[in-house]
Amino acid sequence: MPASTIIATWPFGQTAVRAAMPLARQGRPALDVAIAGAQAVEDDPAVNSVGYGGLPNAIGTVQLDACVMDGRTLSCGGVAGLENVRHAAALARRVMERTPHVLLVGEGARTFAVKEGFPLDTLLTPDSLAEWRKTRPKPARAPRQQQERDPGDTSHDTVTVLVQDQKGSLGGVCTTSGLAHKLPGRVGDSPLIGSGLYVDDTAGAAGATGVGEEIIRVGGSFFIVESMRQGRSPQEACELAVRRVHSVAARRGVHPARVAFIALDPKGRTGAACTPRTNFQYAVSQGDKVQLLKAPEIER
């Protein structure tokens, strides 16, 4: 039986990969493995851009976004603007499995979580609140200016986990607390199928991280998967997506904000790429070995 492959965004992706590996060794389905990895990061208060301990929005409220997708059936689910529920990825799976819908938002998502037995929780920690106060923008600085002029901002790192299981099927999860100091109700790419995540056993899986508005504009993850379907390698497809981000930003007369992509194809090959000044690292495991790799920064 072939070894599974797991790839996850950012250095904290190592936490996700290591949490996911035991399930992968047991032969569990790809989506089970991916959710276990993502949840380990959601539970880590030291990660201030995902789950518990995530940085709040402009009024001091933590709002989570997440989605999941099964590459075998293309079943998917997501939640957005979710408050007081720590495990957004697991809730997104419940949306996929127990409703006829793909996306639940805001109070509706929280009400659904309570009905499904998810405990309500305070997601702020003393450290995340202190960091929010420290990094709070001056009133004169608009959110759009922050996104378009500060590609080095580090307050919106998403954990995306892509898995190929021992049967060769693909699954993926994308979960985040989103852009710090965002307007209440702002939704980025992370809960949107085709933007922050897309998974199809017949072509591959892709996920994104960074400023969601940039990723949404290019349909980033779907773009990468369809590029792999056309014969490009995961690496080639990620680099092409970054060039697409450059092109779209140029049409608006701005430099692209920080974004990065990861990809995994049906052969178990991986790829990653990012915009300049992103310093994007990602974790990969094939079998028992975990590596932290640096993605190439792609100029226009």
N, C-alpha and C positions, 0 to 999 in steps of 0.2 A: 504494500500500500504506500503511495507516495507521501512525502512529508508535506505538511501544510505550510503556507506562506502567510506572514502577517506583516503589514506595513502600517505605521502610524506617524502622525505629524508631530514635529518639535521634539526637543530632548525629553519632555515628559511623556512622549510616545513610548519611551522605554518602559515606563510604568505600565502602560496599556499592553504592550507586547508581552511583558513578563507575566502579567495577570491572565492574559489570554492563552498562553502556551500550554498550561496543564489541560485545559479543555480541548485544545487542538490535538494534543497527544491522545486524548481519550476518543478521538474520532467524532467529536461533537460537530453539529452543522455550523457552517461558516457564520451565520448571523448570531448564534449563541456565543461563539468565540469572540466576535467583534464587540458585542454588547458587554461582555464581561471585561474586556479590555478598556472600553470607554468608561464604564462605571467606576473602575479603579481610579481614573483621573477625576471624574465627577466628585468622588469622595475625598479627594486630596485637598485640604484647605490651603496648601502651599501654592496651588495653581490658581491664580486669581483671574483666570479668564474662562473657566469651565466649572459648572456645578457649584457645590458648596465652597464658599469663599470667593466666588466670582465678584468682580467689581460692579457696582450698581450703575443704574442709568442716571440721568441728569437730576432726578429728584430723590435719589438714594435708594431705589428699589432694584433688587436683582431680578432680572427677567431672562429666562433661559429659552434657548431654541435648540431643537434637535430633530434629526430624521434618521430612519433606517430603511434598508432596501435589501430584498432577497433576490439574488441574481438568477435563481432557478425559475422562479415564477413571475418576477418583476413586481411582486407585492411590495408595498411601501407604506410608510406612515410617518407623520411628523407632528410636532407641537411647536408653538411659537408664543412668545410673550408670557411664558409660564412662570408663575410666582409660587414660592413656598413649597416646591416639590423638588427634591434633590436629584432624582434619577430620571432626567428628561428623556434619555435614550430608551430606557425600559418602557416609559409611558408611550413614546412614539411607537414602539412595537405593539402595545395594546391597541393603539389607534388602528394599526395595520390589521391586527388579528380579530378585533372584536367590534369594529364598526365598519360601515360601508364607505367610510370617508378616508381621505389621505391626510388632511391637515386640520387640527383643532388649535384654536388660539385663545389667549387671554383667560378670562374667567371660565369660559367653556372648557378649556383644557384642564384647569384646576378642578372644576366640578367633576369632570370625568375621572381625574386621578383619584379623588376621594371615593367615588363610587367603585373604583377598581381596587380600593384598599391601600393606596399609597398614603403614607403618613405625611401630614403637613409639617414643615420644618422651617426654621429661620436660617436663611442661606448666608446672611451677613456674618462675618467674624470680626473681632476687634481689629485684626490686621488688615482685612480688606476694607473696612470702613476708614481706617487711618490712611491707607493708600489712596482711597477715593478722594478724601479731603485734600490730600497732598497734591494730587494730579488734576484736581478740578479746574477746568479752563476758566479764564476770565470771561465775564459776561459779554464782552465785545467780540469774542472769538466764536463764530458760528460753527455748528457741527459740520457743515459742508466744507468750510475752510480747513477744519481740522483734518478731514479725510483727504482732501485734495492736496494739501500743502505739507503734510507730515508723514511721508512714507515710512519713516523710521519708528513710528509709534508702536509700542509693544503691548497695548492694552486690549487686544482682541485676538488672541491666539486660540484657535479652535483645535480640538482633538478630533481628527478623522482617523478611523481604523478600517482598513480593508483586509479581508481574509479570503484565502482559498483553502478550503478544507480538504481532508484526505480523500474525499470522493471527487475532488476537482471543481466543486461548486463554489460560487463567490457570494460574499455578503459584506455589507458595509454599514458604518455608523458615522454620523457627524453630530457633534454636540458642543455647545458653547454658551457662555453668558453674554456674548456679543461685545460690541464696541462700548467701552467704558464711557460714561457720561452721555450716552445716546439719548435722543428724545424718547420719552415713554411711548411704548408701542412700536418703536422701530424694529423692523425685521430684516435681518441680513440674509446671506445665502444659505446658512447652515440648516434651516428646516425645509429648504426648497429642493425638491427632487429635480435633478438636472442642473442645479447650480452648485450647491455645496456637496452633492453626492449623486452618483448614478452608478448602477450595478446591473450587468447583464451577462449571464454565463456565456452567451454566444459571442461576446466581443471583449468584455473586460470590465474593470471597475475603476472609478476615479473619485477623488475627493479634493476639497479645497480648504484653504485657510487664508486669513488676511481680511482686508476690507471688503465686506460682502457686496457693496454696491458695484464694485468693479467686476466681481465674479458673476453677479446676476446679469450684468449687461452683455456678457459673452456666452451665457449658458455654459459656464466653464466645464463642469464635470461631464455633461452630456456631449459637449464638443470633443472632449478627450476620448470618451468611449467610442463615439462614431469615427474618430480618426483612427483608432485601433481597429475598428471593424473594416476600415478601408486598407488595412495592411501596415500601418505604422506601428513601430514598437512603442511600449509605454513611455520610454524616454523621449522619443521623437514627438509623440502626441502631447506630452506635457510642455515641451519647448514650443510647440506650435501654438498651444493655448496662451502661453505667456506673450508670444509675439502678437497674438490677437488682442490681448489686453493693451499692449503698447499702441496698437493701431487705433483702437477705439478711444483711448485716452487722448491721442494726438488729434482726433477729430473734435474733441472738446477743448483743445488747446491747453492741456495740463499734462504733467508727468503722471504716470500711473502710480497709485498708492501701492503699498506693499501687499502682494498676493503670492501664493505658492500653491502648487498642485502636486498630488501624488497619484500614481496609477499602478494597476496590477492587471496582467492579462491572463487568459485561460491557460497559458503555458507556465504560469508562475513567475514570469519576468516582471520586474518592477521598474519604475521610473519616477523622477521628480524634477521640478524646475521652479524658478521663482524670478520675480522682478529684481532689479538691482537694489542694493542696500538692504536686502531682506534678511540675509544671514540665516537662511532656512535650513534646519537640520531635521532629519527624520529617522525613525527607528525601523529596522527590518529584521525579521527572523525567518530562517528556513531551517527546520529541524530544531536543534538545541542552541544554535548560535544567534546572539543578538548583536547587531551592529548599529552604531549611530553614524549616519552618513550626512554629508553636506551637499545640498542641491546646487547645481550650477545656476548662476545669475545670468539671465538672458537679456542682452541688450536688444533694442528694437531691430 
